[in-house]
Amino acid sequence: MTQAAWTRDGRPVDAGTIPIGIWERLKQSTAVGDFVMPCCKAPAVLKTSINGLPFFAHLSDECAAAPETTWHQAGKASVLAALLGMGLQGRDEVPGRSPSGDRWEADVLFSFNGRTIAIELQRSYQHLRDFLRRQERYAASSVECYWLVRHETFLTLGKATSRLSLKRDYGNTWPPGGIGTGMLPELPVAMLDTNGAQRVMFGGGKAAAVPLWLAGLLNGSFQYRGGSWDLG
């Protein structure tokens, strides 16, 4: 199940933004193929959970995509749908190059008030040096980059960033106030749960819907505070 899907003509849709009355009518009027799953482009059916949560599911209850692809595509669809709902046009898999010639390809790229912003979705393990290298590439290209990762990836990354932060910023002495999630100020990272109602999770056990998190990027309320990136 996923909250985001694509229409037949390729537009991202966030089920969470559709009033429940309209959703129930869509369930009755939608034909097979009007919506497709983001992970494998198989036909999607509209459903409602016992808690009243609208979501999309595979028509056949099976997905041919690997778990990596499923999470990645569902996350991209959720971000793109949220941007569309905010009146912003996001593009996926956008290639670019830094002034020194280093190539990059943004999972999602969009512009806002003169800013160019990339959203990178990383499900599998990636070494901290690769996160930082890719982040530096974007910075050299005048692109802001924010990362959404799976819960397990966030925990693994947090161990590496905590070690670096303690050594680099605190001289290997644990500060009285702690270091939050141990993330770095130069690497904005949050977790993304793509099951059911897509949620972005960050410091202090806080969570927000994808549109609210994106709004925080744009208005500056998603900031680094005491070792964590979170919404103020």
Steps between C-alpha positions, in 0.01 A plus 500: 500500500608855434352845534643625169443372147502617138207574276471337159650813340795519741391747770593422864208475742504507881197314636534682831405830337170371358191556720356169614165563329667558164727199564201271556341620176828446314507143628170438327576680172869424436580254222790254506811684384383851594759487779826303506733408782821707518721197561418289194235690299252215559129594526409646838173470688366759742437379853419634846651356817295415808631826647361700209838545325477513118771310317595328176570127471605258229208355306660156520632545858848432364785725391767400251741769621781440747464655850760765411300606196167487683613737778685729261218539249233540769711769666555688175130489416414631846743793471390585144131483595560725802685754285219499245251564780712799605492640148861404427624295206743228600696285256650161567836350401643836390868491392743783567866585525706708743731780370793257535324239286372263770173341391192458717143385451230625735218265596273808517597853399293818524535878524352746747564875532837481326609187688571167333424207731575130464338223701704180510340173616742238631365167619810282505827537688733774381828595666509840669776617267268437204219701660743786555656472155161514330393788728813697406428443130158659540639790704760567229212514250304751716238234573359443850474128573284330763505125566216261578616157613351179633488453878779240504718719279442797732616297802814379321580847371438649845770280654755626248402867527493481881857371508613774264311772687637397840855501368479808278264727694538391863855365531366151587332642812128435534327841534263554797200545273576196284526501122142427397490249217867568434449635150724760336405861422624460142291189431120549537352152550160369607327160491218414263236238574318409178253259660148635530500873567844607384678672787833674534662438839786694655655617827325460833262233377308757296322425174319693228314429180712545188332831398562648846865392491544652155340822622759502778779486244355798320423721800818416690341324796676170419831579667798349678462529876719334763611208288167439325321620190135568579205732455488787747 
